[in-house]
Amino acid sequence: MKRAMLEGNRVSRISVRGFAVASATAVTTVGAVVGVASGNAVQSSTDDFDAAAADATLLADIPAGQQAQVQVSSLAQQADAQAIAADAAAKKSAEEAARRQAAKDAAAKKEAAEKKAEAEKLAKEREEAEKEAASRSEVRSASDIAVQSSYTVAEVQAIARQMVPADQFQCFSNIVNHESTWNYRAVNPSSGAYGLVQALPGSKMATAGADWQTNPATQIKWGLNYMNDRYGSPCGAWSFWQANNWY
């Protein structure tokens, strides 16, 4: 049986050689004709024949098992290439997913920061409102101030500090200082305006109290209400006064 396999392999090689020789002969014949037509030597055709015969011999000498190994190697290379392509696609997909997640996280972080800032703003506004309310609650009304027969400038200013909110006192003081220099009996000789805030006519202050002519607390009460009603606050009145020299 072994001898038969050797014989078969030999026949296969002889067959391949025969095919190669026949092919080389045909090439040589054509080459000879071309060579004659072009003036080339017949020797070049003979060399082509020898080279073709040698190549055929080399092909015939490759065992069938090695040819199978070549095919298996080619398939393995293809599988490796497919695996590399799959890994690249998976990596790209993962990077895209990470990018989308990062964008989502950034948007959520921004939204949280905006909500926090808004909450802090509201808390600050609420705190300021509470402080203002507390400040107003501490302000004394005109009726709480003891009535005297006369008052010094320092005493009038002390009364004003008790009645005017702390954050508005300086503006109120600026207006009174310009209008009457804190003289609660001041009279404008040309217009007849009267008192600390120079009400015109002075009798307007009767809405705050019948003692408007002699009680600085009553005048302060009326002046503070006037500034709040017309300008929103003493500071609003002071801003208008600075632009117009009256209020």
C-alpha positions in Angstrom: 0.0 0.0 0.0 2.9 2.4 0.8 4.4 1.7 -2.6 1.1 2.5 -4.2 1.0 5.9 -2.4 4.5 6.7 -3.5 3.7 5.7 -7.0 0.6 7.9 -7.0 2.6 10.9 -5.7 5.2 10.2 -8.4 2.5 10.1 -11.0 1.1 13.4 -9.7 4.4 15.1 -9.9 5.1 13.6 -13.4 1.7 14.9 -14.5 2.4 18.4 -13.1 5.8 18.3 -14.8 4.3 17.2 -18.0 1.8 20.1 -17.9 4.6 22.5 -17.1 6.8 21.1 -19.9 3.9 21.3 -22.4 3.1 24.8 -21.4 6.8 25.8 -21.6 7.0 24.2 -25.0 4.1 26.2 -26.2 5.6 29.4 -24.8 8.9 28.6 -26.4 7.3 28.0 -29.8 5.4 31.3 -29.6 8.6 33.0 -28.4 10.6 31.5 -31.2 8.2 32.9 -33.8 8.2 36.3 -32.2 11.9 36.2 -31.8 12.4 35.4 -35.5 10.0 38.1 -36.5 11.7 40.7 -34.3 15.2 39.5 -35.1 15.9 38.2 -31.6 18.1 35.1 -31.1 16.4 31.7 -30.6 18.5 31.4 -27.4 16.2 33.7 -25.4 13.2 31.4 -26.1 15.3 28.4 -24.9 16.0 30.3 -21.7 12.3 31.0 -21.1 11.6 27.3 -21.6 14.2 26.3 -19.0 12.9 28.9 -16.5 9.3 27.7 -16.9 10.3 24.1 -16.5 12.2 25.0 -13.3 9.1 26.8 -11.9 6.9 23.9 -12.8 9.3 21.6 -11.0 9.2 23.8 -7.8 5.4 23.8 -7.9 5.2 20.1 -8.3 7.6 19.6 -5.3 5.1 21.3 -2.8 3.4 18.5 -0.9 -0.3 18.5 -0.6 -0.2 18.8 3.2 1.7 22.1 3.0 -0.8 23.4 0.5 -3.5 22.7 3.2 -1.4 24.5 5.8 -1.2 27.5 3.5 -5.0 27.6 3.2 -5.5 27.2 7.0 -3.0 30.1 7.6 -5.0 32.3 5.2 -8.2 31.5 7.1 -6.6 32.3 10.4 -5.4 35.6 9.1 -8.9 36.4 7.9 -10.3 35.5 11.4 -7.6 37.8 13.0 -8.6 40.6 10.7 -12.3 40.2 11.5 -11.5 40.1 15.3 -9.4 43.3 15.0 -12.3 45.0 13.1 -14.8 43.8 15.7 -12.6 45.1 18.6 -12.2 48.5 16.8 -16.0 48.7 16.3 -16.6 47.8 20.0 -14.0 50.4 21.1 -15.6 53.1 19.0 -19.1 52.2 20.3 -17.8 52.4 23.9 -16.1 55.8 23.3 -19.4 57.1 21.8 -21.4 55.8 24.7 -18.9 57.4 27.2 -19.1 60.7 25.3 -22.9 60.7 25.5 -22.8 59.9 29.2 -20.3 62.6 29.8 -22.5 65.1 28.0 -25.5 63.9 30.0 -23.6 64.2 33.3 -22.4 67.7 32.4 -25.9 68.8 31.6 -27.2 67.3 34.9 -24.4 69.0 36.8 -25.1 72.4 35.2 -28.8 72.0 36.0 -28.0 71.1 39.6 -25.7 74.1 39.9 -28.4 76.4 38.5 -31.0 75.0 40.9 -28.6 75.5 43.8 -27.8 79.1 42.8 -31.5 79.8 42.5 -32.2 78.3 45.9 -29.4 80.3 47.5 -30.7 83.4 45.9 -34.2 82.8 47.2 -32.8 82.0 50.7 -30.8 85.2 50.7 -33.9 87.3 49.6 -35.9 85.6 52.3 -33.3 86.4 54.9 -33.1 90.0 53.8 -36.9 90.3 53.9 -36.9 88.8 57.4 -34.2 91.2 58.5 -36.1 94.1 57.1 -39.3 92.9 58.8 -37.4 92.6 62.1 -36.0 96.1 61.6 -39.4 97.5 60.9 -40.9 95.8 63.9 -38.2 97.5 66.1 -39.2 101.0 64.7 -41.3 102.9 67.2 -44.4 104.8 66.3 -44.9 108.5 67.0 -47.3 107.6 69.8 -44.5 105.7 71.6 -42.3 108.8 71.8 -42.7 110.9 75.0 -43.9 114.4 74.2 -41.8 117.3 75.4 -42.2 121.0 75.5 -39.1 121.5 73.3 -36.4 119.4 71.6 -32.8 119.9 70.7 -31.4 118.8 67.3 -29.8 115.8 68.9 -33.1 114.8 70.5 -35.0 115.1 67.2 -32.3 113.0 65.4 -32.6 110.4 68.2 -36.4 110.3 67.7 -35.9 109.9 63.9 -33.5 107.0 64.5 -36.2 105.2 66.5 -38.8 105.7 63.9 -37.0 105.4 60.5 -35.7 101.9 59.4 -31.9 101.8 59.9 -31.2 101.2 56.2 -33.2 104.3 55.2 -32.1 106.6 58.0 -29.2 108.2 56.2 -31.3 109.1 53.1 -34.0 110.5 55.4 -31.4 112.5 57.3 -29.9 113.9 54.1 -33.3 115.3 53.0 -34.2 116.8 56.5 -30.7 118.3 56.8 -31.2 120.1 53.4 -34.8 121.1 54.0 -34.7 122.3 57.7 -31.3 121.5 59.2 -33.3 119.4 61.8 -35.3 122.4 63.0 -38.9 121.1 63.7 -40.2 124.7 63.8 -38.6 125.8 60.5 -40.7 128.0 58.2 -40.0 128.9 54.6 -40.7 132.6 54.4 -41.5 132.6 50.7 -43.6 129.4 50.4 -44.8 128.8 54.0 -43.5 125.2 54.0 -43.2 124.0 57.6 -41.3 121.7 59.9 -38.5 119.1 59.5 -39.6 117.9 56.1 -41.0 121.3 54.9 -44.5 120.1 54.2 -46.4 122.5 52.0 -48.7 123.5 53.4 -47.7 122.5 56.9 -51.3 121.6 57.7 -50.9 118.5 55.6 -49.1 116.9 58.6 -52.4 117.0 60.6 -53.1 113.6 59.1 -50.3 112.2 61.3 -51.3 114.1 64.4 -53.0 117.3 65.7 -49.7 118.3 67.3 -47.9 118.5 64.0 -46.6 122.1 64.8 -44.8 121.2 68.0 -44.1 117.5 68.0 -41.1 116.3 65.8 -42.3 112.7 66.1 -45.5 113.6 64.3 -43.6 115.4 61.6 -41.2 112.5 61.2 -44.2 110.1 60.9 -45.8 112.2 58.2 -42.6 112.7 56.3 -41.7 109.0 56.3 -45.2 108.1 55.0 -44.9 110.7 52.3 -41.6 109.4 51.1 -42.7 105.8 51.1 -46.0 106.6 49.3 -44.5 108.8 46.6 -41.0 107.5 46.1 -41.1 104.0 47.6 -38.6 104.8 50.4 -36.6 107.7 51.8 -33.7 106.6 49.6 -36.0 106.8 46.6 -36.9 110.3 47.7 -33.3 111.3 48.2 -32.4 110.1 44.7 -35.1 112.3 43.3 -34.0 115.2 45.5 -30.4 115.0 44.2 -31.6 115.2 40.6 -34.1 118.0 41.2 -33.2 119.8 44.5 -36.8 119.2 45.7 -38.9 116.2 46.4 
